[in-house]
Structures are given as C-alpha cells and as structure tokens.
C-alpha cells in the first residue's frame, strides 16, 4: 500500500487525513508537535501508523524524521501544519514575531520538509507533495478584513509550491497547493461550512488523480482550480 | 503647494534616483537610509534642495518610531517603500539559508507594512495619499517558471499580498496602495547586464505613480503602468 506523511496530524485537517488514509489501509506517518496529543491517532488502531515527534519549525526534528525514514519511499507528503491568530491578525494588532512565526510555519517549514524528504518522494510510486494553503493566500478573490500574517504567508507558500513544481519536475515529483475550504476545526471555529470528513474526502479524491500534468496548480478541495 | 515624498533605501540605486528626481522637481524629499553620514551620492543629489535625510534601518522598530516622532504633524503625499534586499546567495532547493530568508521577509515584506503603519496619519494629511511599494515581477507566482531565488521571490509575493490587504483595509480612507515592478535595473541588485538605468526606471515609475488613481489601489503594475499577473 502507498505511504503518506502528514504534518500537524494530531487534530483538525491533519488528523482527518490520517484517519481516512488509515481507513484506506495506507501506511501513515503522522507528525505531531507534542507526542502527548497523539491519543486520537493511537485510537485509530492502524498497525501501519507511526507517530513522529515533529514540530516542523524545529529543523532538527525534521532531520530526525528524515533519518528515521531514510530509504523508505513516501508516496505523498502532506504539509499541513499551520496556524492562525484570527482577529489578532487585523491591521495594527500583531507583532513582527507573530508574523514571522507564520512565515516559519507555513513557508520555511514546508520548504525544509521537502528538502529533507525529496529522496523518499523520488523513490516512491506516486511522488506527490500536497501543501495545505488557503483561499486567504489567493490574490484573485474578493477579500474581507486582511489577516496580514496569515494571508501573506499563504501567498508566499504558493510561491514555494510553484517553484518546487518547476524544480522537482525532472525528478517526477508533483507539487500542488490546496485550499481545504472553510473546515470546522479548532482553528477555524464554529462558523465553518464544511466538515473535515467532506473536505478531506474531496482532497483525497483530487489527490488520487494528480500527476505531473497538474503540477504547480492551486486547487480547491473539490477539484476546482483557483487563480493565484 | 510643495508636495512631499518619503523614500526608503534612498542612498543608492532606484531609491537614490527617486530622491534626485523628486528634489529636482522641487518636491520636499525625506530620504531615508541606514547610514545618512556615509551616503555621499545622496548628500550631493540633495544639496541645496528642500530635503531631509533620516537614519532608518527599516527592520528596526526603534528607527521607525523615531521617524514617526520626527515627522509628527507633517503631511506626506507619497510614501515610497523602496528599501529591499535580494536575500543572499543560498536560495536554491537543497541549499536554502533560512536565516537569510527570515531577514529578507523582515526587510521586503514586513517593513513596508510597519513604515506605512507609522506614517499613516502623515499620509492622511497629504493630498496624493499614495503608498508605493517597490516589488518585483519575480514575486509573480504565475510567471514563476523555474526553481530559482525562492527567498527573494516569496518575499515579494508576500509584499504583494500586504499591498492587497492594505488596499482593502484603507479604501474608505482614499489611500492608494500600489506594488510596482521597477524593471530590470542596473543597480547593485540588478547587475550590469540589466536593461534599464536607474534614471529611466525612476522616471517611468514617477510617471506611473502620478497617473495612478484610487481605483487602481491594490494593483501590481509594471514600471510603465501596465498590469502584471499575480
């Protein structure tokens, strides 16, 4: 069966990916910032699920995971770990450090994961990198109040997706950005209009049809392509 | 009435040329750079003009706060966020300098926001109400067709998103925010093979800035004023 590595897998979208790929009998490597928050993952009772201590803004933890997985093909890398501060990100409300934290998590960590695991992806059958971006990172849609750190870091993540898609094409690796929709998670709060089950089922369906012809795209959970 | 422009990174390249040209056209110029005392070309360009030099490392909030205090109550018609860095040599896949990436985000993406934040009341007093951000078409995701310069490119994409967000936020205040590609310019950053002189770039940019209307706020434009893809 194929192998997936998911960051930020203890809850929300990341957990739901781990749950659904477990149900589909994939080999799952679940990265979590805090090993104490892995109870739900363990309760999935997937014998092919491994939990890794992985705070993606700590480079040495990425290196540790890469060492643990050396020689293991990874068919699908899902760079999912993310955050937002909501109304604290409105104009005049946030510090430089809060902004930089989002660049580190959404942009730098995604690149670092890809740098560390590119050989595992290249030796796999499917060779897919999925970066969980956001409609907030899209220039081409109507916007409400700007969430400056979140929006700018997701736009910059999309630049990384596009650059990686060019860089890794020669190695047969497909790279895309997804917007998962407005999913009900701890991060989004109660006003969301999609369940994690719906969003992730949609993304898995799209992922199953990805190949190099679609590399470098920005795709909604339901397969509809977005402009940058 | 005399108009006023504030320019960051005014000691060389496009910033220096902006300062020279606006000063020659009798604008009041606030020229900011890290080391005014060492900026001999800028000093010469502004000699005898209505101009002020300010010490400003755009990544230092203390410098920004000082600037805000110095300019308290003074109108600024146009703010030109020009200071930028290229992000070092190590910005290809497998060889990324993450510390340089942080510094580049602070300088190219966050600082323009902070400087506007500090000077918003000055801009409200001005008649032009324009905030010009020197971006780059290298920050265009659509045009990105190689795997090079991850650091510089992502910092300019992030800046473009800041410009879009500010445009939405301040539309009702009639403030106009623009992201410009200055062309490929013969500067320390652009190199000698570049196609435009700093003079020609700044001259074209000044024309495009003068022509820009509030309806264009939140746009990404080439130096000649034509729109660029995100």
Interface residues (C-beta under 8 A of the other chain):
Chain A: X59 X91 X92 X96 X99 X100 X103 X104 X107 X108 X111 X112 X114 X115 X118 X137 X139 X140 X143 X144 X145 X146 X147 X148 X151 X152 X153 X155 X156 X158 X159 X160 X162 X163 X164 X166 X167 X168 X227 X228
Chain B: X61 X92 X93 X94 X96 X98 X101 X102 X105 X106 X109 X110 X113 X114 X117 X139 X141 X142 X144 X145 X146 X147 X148 X150 X153 X154 X155 X157 X158 X159 X160 X161 X162 X164 X165 X166 X168 X169 X229 X230
